[in-house]
Amino acid sequence: MKTNKTLAHVFYVLIFAAGILLGKWLFGGADRDGTATEHIRSENEAQVWTCSMHPQIRQDKQGKCPLCAMDLIPLKPSGAPDAPLDPDAIQLSDEAAALASVRTMVVGRSNPVKEMRLYGTIKPDERLRRSLVSHVSGRIETLSINFAGETVQEGQVIATIYSPDLLNAQQELLEAKKIETSQPALLHAAREKLRFWKLTDSQIDEIEQTGRALPVVKILANAGGTVIARRVQQGDYVSQGETLFDLADLSSVWAVFDAYEQDLPYLKTGDHVDYTLHTLPGKTFTGRISFIDPILDKTTRTAKIRVETANPKLELKPEMYAGAIVKTSLKQQGNETVVPKTAVLWTGRRSVVYVKQPDTDAPVFKMREVELGASLDGEYVILSGLDEGEEVVVRGTFVVDASAQLEGKPSMMSLENTSGSETAISFTVCGLCEMCKDRIEKAARSVAGVSFASWNRETTVLDLAYNPEKTSPDAIGRAIAKAGHDNATFKATDSVYETLPACCKYRN
């Protein structure tokens, strides 16, 4: 039994030794000159991992940044492109491209549609507004309309008035009636005088039939509608022509929207508009633009857009908030080159994209400046800088740009007047609209030392590049707060905040 175990151990040792000799015979050639081993070693040594936000971090393996906990990216690419690499191009490693989910798209042409969102309120149709006035001087004895919002019918009694002038005119009528046979023209003149003071024929006939002048005369509404303002109180003395009530016929109303000046070239009279009301969710009203104000508001930089809407059920009430969507085709400009907004990096003074180097499957990209046209819903029209058929980065653009910055290649931050000592930071700034974006970025760029400022309306994050030798985040935050916008460092004073337009009021 013991002999059998010994033989088994010897057998296993012989098999193990044979395996070693066979492996050395098969693979020893590569190790003999050290080529394969040296290649693996050099490739591992060439791979350096860094942080896109903190380029001073250098590690020899993948992991997290010790400062911001972001995923580290490869500093030097692995592998080589199929075609010669442009000296200004940036090549990512396959690992970095996969880690950043870099995606590209072939540029094409289309007939773009620009979608604009407008906000406004419901207003009475000014052409249907009326004023109920007193046609004689006198004292208001009674009022039949006591508050705004009441409905008035044409011919309804709205007030009674004591008028010495009207009383004298009635006396003249009675005297002329007595001499009607001999002086018919005098009676006619007395009647016409009362008609000019808006007494009806039935009121005049009543005076003639009773033979008594009426000390208090009824004032009748000469139009119907909804009372939107009451101008007098009972007992007031009014002059001839003085307004008693303001009326509005709400069977037809205006939806008046504010359109920013950059959207005005794409709006025209007759465009179809769909809008909704906050108070009537789920219901959509339609109309067409009937008027565009030719004068801009110098404070809000907007023009009024009027949409006429029938209102037979009186659902639309003045001062209701409304939100509209207007879709305008840009076919008049012909087929345009269009790219997603995620492909464009905007520096405030120029716009750049990253174009994939042709004739290679490797992730090699080069920055290119483009001229932006209309801003569409999620897309930009490119006026120049890109040709149909080129391939651009549409996802992971910031990672590609960060890699270009780390290697000293042309990037969105490589402006003519920037130095290598600049620092990039991001922080939250409160705001709501495009006017807020313009105000925030102007305030940030007004600080000496700031070379780049871009505020994202959706995320409310402001991206900055500044020279720390000339300014600081506190100085930038203070300047933005003075413009009326709360931020991560400073809060705007109430007096400054209250001067902002209504569309910019971000505080609840």
Secondary structure, DSSP 8 states (H G I E B T S, - for coil): -HHHHHHHHHHHHHHHHHHHHHHHHHHHHHHHTTHHHHHHHHHHHH--EE-SS-TT--BSS--B-TTT--B-EESS--S--SS---TT-EE--HHHHHHTT-EEEE-EEE--EEEEEEEEEEEE-GGGEEEEE-SS-EEEEEES--STT-EE-TT-EEEEEE-HHHHHHHHHHHHHHHTTTT-HHHHHHHHHHHHHTT--HHHHHHHHHHT---SEEEEE-SS-EEEEEE---TT-EE-TT-EEEEEE-TTEEEEEEEEETTTGGG--TT-EEEEEETTEEEEEEEEEEEEE-SS--TTT-EEEEEEEEE-TT--S-TT-EEEEEEEEE-GGG-SEEEEEGGG-EE-SS-EEEEEE-SS--S-EEEEEEEEEEEE-SSEEEEEES--TT-EEEEESHHHHHHHHHHTT---TT--TT--TT-EEEEEEB---SHHHHHHHHHHHHTSTTEEEEEEETTTTEEEEEE-TTT--HHHHHHHHHHTT--BSS----HHHHTTS-GGG----
